Amino acid sequence: MNNFFTKAETIDFTKARLVSTCRDLNKKFIEPQDVYTQLTRALQMTLDINQVIRVFMEHLVKYVPFDHFEYYAESQGIHLGSAKQSTHSCDYHLSLPHEDLGNLKLTRNKKFNADELAAIENLLTALVYPLRNALLYKLAVDSSLTDGLTQVANKRAFEFHFLRETEIAKRHSNPLSLIVMDIDKFKNINDNFGHSAGDQVLRQVVKTVENICRKSDLLFRYGGEEFVVILRETNLAGAYTIAERIRKKVQETRCFVGTREIPVTVSLGVSAFTPDESPETFFDRADDAMYQAKKSGRNRTRVDTTDTSEPDAIDSKSA
């Protein structure tokens, strides 16, 4: 049998035993081969990793009962299900040659017998290739939505999340704010220190912003030296406070090329979403505020004042 997976407790699992086990399970299965074929066909219907795991679990539980499952692939940050504490469990590391496909754990209060373990391992052979294809597809999608230099989400990802977040904010009347940020005189940095230094500055600014932003905030590289932060559940005053923290921290953080220090500052624009406006208008207001910050001397935070619901909450000039 192909070595698709390894188990925490090694089981002697030969083809002869597989055939014998499948015969023993005929009372439970309609036909072992039919089950395998049906599962294979079902798994080939999707490239969505969540659906692949869901389909496999729905088929497996019909023949081998379990209480909970957990699948995780740390290399791609995938964690599905929850293997809650139970008396008994079985663990599998799924793999193909030179490919790590993650780990699967099943738990229940009754011990898994040898026939059930053999049946699980038999059905896992139907999972590995669809799982591999789903993981590769997810990797390709993630790569197309990630900026290669800074490793944050790119403009394409922003467009998707921005529409989604504005729809949620409108539907539930949740506060939503936006920060548009641009690195000041970035062309001069490239001209005076070189493009590799410019890349270093971009990565450093991203790291600074990530350290300040909350887990619920979404950071994107919009293009060139321009970045956008979507602030969920955040009003205009809260967004301004975060923008100012970013501005001050970027200015304080020292960046060197050899012994030469690169002065780095950013200009930021802030706006808060109003339910009666379009997403495009919401973005344009923050973008315009950012350009006003640049015109006012750079290294500033400017707040769009179209939304007057918080007239006394904001000082639009940077401290």
QUIKA-V608329 format. One line per field, one symbol per residue. ss: DSSP state (A for helix, B for strand, O for the rest). phi: phi as a letter, one per 30 degrees, with the letter a starting at -180 (. if undefined). psi: psi as a letter, one per 20 degrees, with the letter a starting at -180 (. if undefined). A space follows every 10 residues. Layout:
ss=???
phi=???
psi=???
This chain:
ss=OOOOBBBOOO OOOOAAAAAA AAAAAAAOOO OAAAAAAAAA AAAOOOOOAA AAAAAAAAAA AAAOOOOBBB BBBAAAOBBB BOOOOOOBBB BBBBBBOOBB BBBBBBBBOO OOOAAAAAAA AAAAAAAAAA AAAAAAAAAA AAAAOBOOOO OOBOAAAAAA AAAAAAAAAA AAOOOBBBBB BBBOOAAAAA AAAOAAAAAA AAAAAAAAAA AAOOOOOBBB BBBOOBBBBB BBOOOAAAAA AAAAAAAAAA AAOOBBBOOB BBOOOBBBBB BBOOOOOOAA AAAAAAAAAA AAAAAOOOOO BBBOOOOOOO OOOOOOOOO
phi=.dddabcecd cdbcdddedd dddddedcdd aeddddddde dddddbcddd dedddddddd ddcbdbcbbb bbbddcicbc iaddebdbab bbccabeibc cjbbbcbadc ddddddddde dddddddede dedddddddd ddddcbdddc icdcdddeed dddddddddd dchddbbbcc bbddhddddd ddcjdddddd dedddedddd dcdddddccb cdlhccbbbc cdhbdddddd ddddddeddd ddddbbcicc dcdbbbcbbb bcdceccded dededddddd ddddddkihb cccdcddcdb dcdbcdcdd
psi=qqmhrqqgop ponrhghggg ghghjhhgqg pghggggggg ghhiiqjphg hggggghhgg ihhnqqgqrp ppnhhjkpoq aonqprhqqp ppopqrpjpo jaqpppqrip pprhhgghgg hghhhihggh gghhghgggg ghhijpphgi krqahghghg hggghhgggg hjlqqprppp pppplhhhgg hhiqhhhghg gghggggggh hhqrhiqppq ohpcjpqppp oqlpagghhg ggghggghhg hhpppqocip popprqpqqp qqpphjrqhg ggghghghhg hhhghjjrlr pqppjgojim hjipoiqq.
